[in-house]
Amino acid sequence: MLLSYIRTIILYLVLIGVIRLMGKRQIGQMEPSEFVVTMLVANLASIPMQDNGIPLFSGLVPILTVLGLELVLATASLRSVWVRRALCGKPVILIENGKILQNALRATRVTLDELTGHLREKDILDISSVQYAILETNGNLSVFPWPKGKPLALPISIIEDGHLYEENLRLAGYDKKWVQKILDKHRASLRGTWLLTVDADGNVLWLPKEEQQ
């Protein structure tokens, strides 16, 4: 009996360490890969907790292996846009200027009932009062009602972490010559740019990469 208590305490402490190493994101804000890792680690830990016949080390190995894989993928996501998109996807606009984008709903497999339910949770009953509703990569819905003054100009990401989004560039109505003009203005390069956004009013935000400490 004492051995079971000790094994459980050790596994409990290991799980806390694993979650801490994964980051401080709340459960409701986890990306798909993080949620899968959390569920998998919990299941792996429950087996040696219940079965004293399994050596404790054998129970820790798969947990630490999953943690190692998660940390490797997290690092790759920071360095590669393609890995980040593959693991987390990208935000999707579901409502634009008071109009539901039905193709976006079908692509994300969000039903109309689910969408209106999320809107009611944010005290919004009239869909036409919403300028933008965006399904984030963690499953949360960001809602922007029509402002009382000037309509909201949604920024479009043109460059993120040195990667040029050509699809977004076309969506914003610009070309690569415009991008180069912005970069020349800041005496910057594509690889040296951390973020470049532009909204419908032509407002540009440019941020350089900071040197790693």
C-alpha positions, 0 to 999 in steps of 0.5 A: 500500500505504501508503495502505491502511495509513493508511486502516485506521488512521484507520478503526480509530481512528474505530471506537474513538471510536464505541464509546467514545461509545456507552458502556462496556457489554460486548458480552454486556450490550448492548441490542438497538439497541446490538448492531445499531449495533455490527454495522452500524458494523463492516460499514460500516467494512470496505467502505472498508478493503477498497476503496481506490476509495471516498473515505475521507470517503464511508466515514466519513459513514455511520459517523458518521450511525449514531453520531449516530442512536444518540446521539439514540435513547440520549438519547430513551431516557433521557427517554422510557419509551415510547422505552426500552420500544420499543428495549429491551423490558422484563424478563420473569419466566420462573420464579416461585416454582419454577414455569415460566411457559409463556406467558412462554416462548412470548412471549419465544421461549425454549425449555425447553432454553435455559432449563434450559441457562442454569440449569445455567450457574448451577449450578442443576439443580432448577427448583423451587429457583428462586424467580425467573428473570428474562430481562433486556432485554440477554438475560441471565438473572437467577436468584434461588434460594429463600433459606434464611430468609424468601422473597424479595419481588420489588420491582415498579416503580410509577414510573420517571423520572416515569412511572406504570406502571398495569399494575404498579400493578394487579399489585401490588394498589394503586391511584392513591390509594395512589400519591398517598398515598406522594407526599404523604408525601414531599411529591413529585409524579409528575414529581419521582419518579425511582423508586417500588417496592413488594414483596409485603411492602409495603416501599416504596422512593421516590427523587426525581429529582436536579437535572441539573448 
